[in-house]
């Protein structure tokens, strides 16, 4: 659940920056094509940061899942 939320936040931030850059580059009163390049750069930063957060916390999630399954096996009655 936390992994999915990290990915959703990163993708949503990236899409928001891209949409804002497209608007400023083509539809704003003072159109500036260079704003599209900066918004692409910022959106890539969002994606990289969310990926880094994901890989930073991934070992903790795997450890917690494995630990929980081991504890369930220990507490289950023998067959």
Secondary structure, 3 states (H helix, E strand, C coil): CHHHHHHHHHHHHHHHHHHHHHHHHHHCCCCCCHHHHHHHHHHHHHHHHHHHHHHHHHHHHHHHHHHHHHHHHHHCCCC
